[in-house]
Amino acid sequence: MHPNKQGSAPIDAELADDAPNLCFNSEGDMTVVGNMPTNKQQPVTVSYHHFKNQADGTFAGDIGLGVYNEQGEQVKVVPSEWHDKGGYTAERGKYNGGVLQSGQLIDDACTFTMNLEDLADGRYYLQAVCASIKNNATYGVWCKMKTAPRIAFQVQGNNVCIFEKPDGKAPFALASHPYTLKPCTAGNKATLCLTIRKLTGTPFDGTVRVSLVDDNGHTVANGQTAGVVDFEMFAETEVRVDMSLPDNLQPKKYKLMVEVIKQYDAENIATVGMVHGNEPSTLQVEAAKPSDKLFVQLLGMVQDNSGSTISPTNVDLSGNPLLKIGVVMKLAPQATYNGKLTLCLIDTQTQQRISLGSDAQKQYNLLGGGDDETFVTGWLKNKDNLCVINNRIYRLALMGMVDGGECDLWNENCAPFELSFINSVHSVYPDETTHIDATQSSLRMVRGGNWIDVQGEDLAHVQVFALNGALIAASDAHGQHTVRLHIPATQVVVVRVKTLHGSTLTKKLR
């Protein structure tokens, strides 16, 4: 139960212990009866069926059809025709005490007509709702039925357009535009993060395939999930797909096509619908950087105080008071490098850069086709120059100067070298508090039209969300001081910034 402390937000009525608990099963459906409305003067008639009372106790009350806006706020509800006579259960269960028993299934079509005339411009969702009745007289709040189908539509001026509905021939849609964890370049791997909504209850698990399509409709690259994705009915599922981009891929914007290949039936392929029905998703491919393939081999290592190589997993800092960390490097055949190289660790959780002492920097003049080079740090002591945290995963990075800027030369063609430690004397980073305060005071977020600019010290990751929680844009900052993200011009958004030191800052921008 909610403690109801002063200043605390009231508990969500749908989460209360006595909230109604009606849900749909796999045969559940919601359909538009008759013609689809095209303007606000045309009401929409909707029917739904195959829902049940999944509570342990009985349900007495009414059912209806609700309209919700993009922020998840209830706009209005049309109840059943028996609302003033004890509700739907008073009629449906009149020979059973006026209730739905626990587990009782309703497979009848329940039909409602919703007037759209008073709706402002925006996107809306039609959802099945229910409300309990107390003492045969007073209704509680209207709550959404659980695991439920929905119909989505947009109002623009006087026009109405339905852009999402349950459809056995098109059972999926993108809930938001896919994004990548970092800029995509030709010849490298891209990891796409997708949120896919299952629009129906009929099972359709399968492999997710993403294709990159050029202006002529030709597929230039694709990738798919390593295994089968289990899609819950009427729910959103987070999916990541790795894609190898060809070396000769032109730097420009490509359209994304997302498909689900059904398990045990490879000929059954469902195309995933676009965001809001008609918004194409794209992927920007950037020009490859000289540093992307400078090295063809990078092999990390950890040495104990005898010079022997030890496992990088759970390195015991009490049993190994002195360590060295290094890398065996092999330059690409036609490449050259003349400049400083620096070894450091990257905290994979916060992206914070961890120094490996003054001896982790050296000058090199490397020629492609030559012998392997071994670069090893000086002796590292946990309390002095190896400030790592227990059970945190670190990645070894090789920093160098390319075109006047420092970048990580450990490219995607070389397997990452990850380390973890136990029995460290540090539970937090020594300068963590100071850095958090400095970052907060220096952070600046500015919105200008379709762009959001974030400026500050030690930025790690920037995300932009719609008010309904959908991710719009994201970027890894990798310690940069500025990040720019493209967003829809008119939408109110929430910007979340994570720093290299673990602090998170959030701000709403109009």
N, C-alpha and C positions, 0 to 999 in steps of 0.2 A: 504494500500500500504506500501511497505517496505520503511523506512526512508532513506535508502542508506547512513547512517552515515559512516564516515571513520572508517575502522576496522571492520565494520559489515559484516557478511556473506551475500552473495547475496540471494535473495529470491528464494526458490525452484520453478523451472519453472512450475511444476505441480500444484502449489498453486496460481499462478498468476491469476489476474482477467480475463485475456483473454485466459487462457489455455483451450484446448478442454475438453469437459465434456461428454464423451461417457461412457456408463456403460451397463452391462449385466442384463437381467432379470432372473426370476427363471427357464426359459427354456434354459438359456445360457449354452453352453458346449464348450469344446475344446478336440479334439481327434487326435490321431496319425492315419494318412492315410496309409494303407499298413502295412508293417512289422516294428516292433520296431528296431531301430538301435542297434547294439551290438558293433560296433567299429567306430572310428572317420572317416573312409573312407566312411561310409554310411550316407548320409544326412537324415535328419528327415523331413517328410512332415506332416504338421499340419493344421487342419481346425477348425474354430470356427464360431459360429452363435448366433443369438438372442441377439444382442446388440442394443442400441438406443441412440439418442442424447437427454440427459436430461437437456441440457442448455436451458435457456429462448430464446436464439437466435438461428440462423442457424449455421451449421457447414460446412465449406468448407475446404477440405484438403485430406489427405491420411490416410490409415490404414496400419498396417503391423504386423510383428511378431518380438519381441525383445528377446534378451538373456540377463539375469541379473545374476550377481554373488551373492555369499552369503552375501556380504556387501551391496547389493541393487544397485550396480553400473551397469549402462547399458554397455554391452560389444559390442553388434552390433545389427543391425536391418535389416530385409529384408522387403522392401516396397511392395506395390501392383504393379501389372504389368502396372498400369496407372500412376505411380509416375511422369514420365516425360511428362505426358499429362494432368496435372492439378489435378492428384490424383484420389482416389477411388470415391469421390463424383462427379467429373466431368463426370464419366461414369455412376454411379448409379443414379445420379440426373440430367442427361442431359436433361430431359424434365421438370425439376423443378428448373432451374437456376443454376444447378451444385452444389447444396447444399443438406444437410440433414435438414429437418425442425425440429423444436423443438418437441420432443416426437416421432419422426419417428423411427420405428423399422426395423432393418435389420435381417430377418430370413434366408437369403441365407447363404450357407456355403462359407466362405472366406478361401481360401487355400494358404499356403505358404510353401516353401521348404528352410530349413536352413542347411548350410554347417557347420560341426562341426570340421573340420580338424585343425583349428588354435587355438582351445581352450586348455588352460593349465589344469593341474590336478585341480579338485575342484568340487563343487556342483553348478549347474546352474538352472535357472528357465526360461521357455518359457512363455512369456506373450503377450497378445494383446496390441498393441500400436497404437497411432494416432498422427498426426501432422497437425496443421492448415496451410493454405496457404494464403499469403498476395499478393494482386494485381495479382493473377493468375501466380505468378512467384517464390516467395520466401517462403520456408517452415520454420515454427518455429521448436522448439525442439520436439523430439519424447517424448510423455508422455504415461504412462501406462493408459489403460482404467480402469475405476473404478468398484468395486464390480465384479471382474473378475476371471474366472477360470485360472488355470495355470498347466503346466506340469514341473516336477522337474526331473533332471537327474544328474548323477555323471560321471565325466571323470577321469579315473585312467590309466595312460599310454595310450595305444591305445584303451582301453576298454570303452564302454559307457553302462550305466545301468539306465533305467528310474525307479525311485522309488516312484513317486507320480503323479497321474493323476485323473481327475474326473471319478468316477465310481459309478453308482447308487447302485451297490451291496456292495460297500465298501466306504460309503460317508464321513468317518472321518479318521483323522490321528493325532497322537501326534505331536505338533510342537516342543516340547522339552521334555526332561525327567522330570517326576514328581519329586517334592521334598517335604520334610516335614519341619514344622516350628521348630521342635526340635527332638532330638534323640528318636527313637521308642523302647519301651520296652514291654515285655510280660505283659499282664494284664492291660495295659493302653490304652488310646485312641491315635490314630495317625490321624493327619490332613494332607491329601495329597493335594498339590496344582498342578493342571494340566492346560496345555494350549492345547486345542483341536481345530484343524482346520477343518472346513466344506469344503469338496472338491467339492461339487455340489451345484446347486441352488434349487433342489427339497426340499421342506420343510421336516424336520425330527427333530422336537423338542422331547425331552424325558428326562428320568431320567438317570443320569450317575452312573454306577456301577463299582467299582474297586475291583478286587479279588486278594488275595495273593496266589500264587501257588508254591508248593514245587517241589523238584527235580523229584518227581514221577508223576507230573501233577495233584496232588490233591489240591483242594482249601482248605486252612486252615483258611482263614478269608476273610470277604468282608464287604463293606460298600457302601452306595449310597447317592446321594444328597437328601435332604429333599423334594425338589420340582422338578418341570420340568424345564429343562434348555432350554432357547430359543437360538437356534443356528442361527446366521446370515449367509446367503449364502456366500461362498467363503471367509470366515473371521475366525479369531482366537477368541476363547472364553475362558476366565479364569474361572476355576471351582475348587471348594474345596469340598473334600469328607472326612467325618469323618468315621473312622474305629476302632472298638473295637478289640484289639488283645487278644486272649485267654491267660489264665494264664500259660498254659503248652506249649506255643509256644517256640520252640528251637531258641536260639540266632544264627542267620545266615542270609545269603542273600536269598531273595525270589523274584521270578519273579512277575511282575504286569500284570494283564490282565484288560483292560479297555473296557467297553461296553456301548452303549446307547440303552435304552429300549424305544421304540417309544411310545409317548403319544397316548392313546386310542387304542393301538394295542400292548399289552404286549408280543405277540408271535413274534413280529418283533424286533429282537435284532441285532444291528450292532456292530461288533467288531471294535474297534478303531485301526487303523494301527500303526505300530511301528515307532519310530523316524527314519527318512531317509530310511524307508522301511524295515530295517533289524536289527535295534539296539534294543535289548530287554531292557526294563526298569526294574529296580530292587528296592527293599526296604531292607535296612539293619536293622534287629531287634537285638537290644543290650540286654545283660543280665540285668534282673531287678535289681535295686539297693535296699538296705535295707530301704532307706528312702521313696520308692515309695508308700508303704502302711503302714507306721508307725502309722498314725492316720486314724481312720474310721469316725471321725466327727470333722469338724472345722466350727464353726458358728461365723462370724464376727459381730461386733456391734459398734455403735457410741453413746456416752452418752453426754448430755449437762451438764451444771454446777449444775443442780439439781439431776443428777444421772439418769435421765430418758433416755430411749433409743429413738433415733430419726432416721429418714430416712437417709440413706447414700447418697442419691441423692440430689445434689444442696444444700449442707450444707451451711447455711448462716453464714459466719465468722464475720459479723458485729453484727448480732443478737445473736450469740453464741460465745462470746469472749474466753470462756474456754471450752475445749472439752477433752474427753478421748476416745481412740479407743482400742478395745479389741477383744478377741476371746474366745469362749467356746470350750475346747479341750477334745476329747475322744480317748484314745490310743487303738490300735487293741488288741484283747484278749490276744494273746501270746507275745505281744511286750513289750519292756522296753526302757526307755530313761533316761539317767542320764547326764545332762550337761546344758549348757547355751542355752536359747531360746531368740530370738530377734524379736520384731515386727517392721515392716517397711512398707512403701508404695512403689509400683513400678509404675512409670509413664508408662502407656500402650502404649504411642506414642513413647517415646524415650528409654524405659526400664531403665531409671535412677532410682536409689535407693534413697528414701527420708527417712531420719532419723526421728524417733518419740521421740527423747529425750533420756536422760540417763536412765530414769525409764522404757524404753521399753526393757530392758535386765534383765532377771532373771534366776537364777539357779533352775532347776527342777530335781526331781528324780521320774519318773512316772512308774507305773506298769499297764500292761494291765488288763482289767476286773475291774478296780477300778472306783471310782466316776469321774464325769466330773470335769475338772479343768478350772477355769476362769482366764485368763491372761489379765490384763488391764494396759494401759500405765499410766504415771502420767499426770498432767494437761498440755494441749497443748495450746499455744497461737500463733496466726498466725504470729505476728511480731518477735517472739522469736524462737520457736522450732517446728513450723508447716509451713514449707516453701513450700507451694503448690500454683499452678497457677489456675486462674479461668477457669472453663469449660473444664478442662483436666480430663480424666478418670484415676483413680488410682486403683490398685489392692492391697489388703492387703496380705502381705507375712509373713510367719513364718519361720525364719531362724534358723537352728540348725547345730550341728556338727555331722557328720556321717563318720566313717572310717577316721577320721583326717581331713576332709574337710568340709567347710561350704556349705550348700545347702538349698534350699527352701523346707520345709516339707509340704507345702500346696499342696498335691498331687491331681491328676486329679479325684480321686474318691470323693473328697469333692468339692461342688460347689464353684466357686470363689466368693469373696466378693469385690464388686467394689464400689468406692466412687467418688464423684465429689463435687466441692466447688464453691461458688460465693462470691463476695465482698472480695476477698483476697487482701492484700496490695502488693502482688508480681505479676508482669507481666512476669518476667523471674526469673530463679533461681539465688540467690545471687552470686554464684561462677561460673556462666556459662561461662563467657568470659575467665577467667583464665584456666578453665578446657579444653576449646576448644583449646587454644594455646598450653597447655601442651600435649594434645593428638596428635595434628598435629606434634609437634616436636619429639614425641617418636614413631610415627607409622613407621612400617617397613613391606614391602611386599617382599617376596622372592619366586621365582618359581624354582622348581627342578623336572624335568621330569613331572610326572603325578600329582604332588602335588603343592599347593600354601599354604605357611605359612604366616599368618598375625600376627604380634606382636605389641602390643601397650597397652596403659592404657584405661580402661573403654570402651572396645569394646561392642557394642550392637548387631550389625547384619552385616554379611559379605555376599555379593552376587558376583557371577562370571557370566559375560555375554559373549556371542559370539559377534563378531563385528556387526552382524545383529540385535542385541538386544535380542536374545533368551537367557533365563536364563539357565545356565548350572549346577550351584550348589549354595547352600545357607546354612547358618547356623546362628542360634541365639547364640550370645556369652554370654549374661547374665552377662556382667561385667568381663569376663575372660580376661587374658592378651595374650593368644595365641589361634588361630583358624587354623585348617588344613582342606583343602578341596581338593577332588580328581577331576581332570579335564582331558580331552583328551590331549595327550602329544604334538601334533604338532600344536594345534590351538592357534592363537593369541586371547587373552581374555582381557576383561575390568573388573577390580576388584573395587567394590564399598563398602566402609566401613562406617557404621554409628556408632557413639559413643553414650554413655549414655547421653551425654549432647546436642544431637541434631545436631552436625556437621556431614557433609558427605564429604568423601574424595574418589577420584576416580583416578585410575592409570591403564594404559595399560601395559600388560606384554606379552612378546614374549617367 
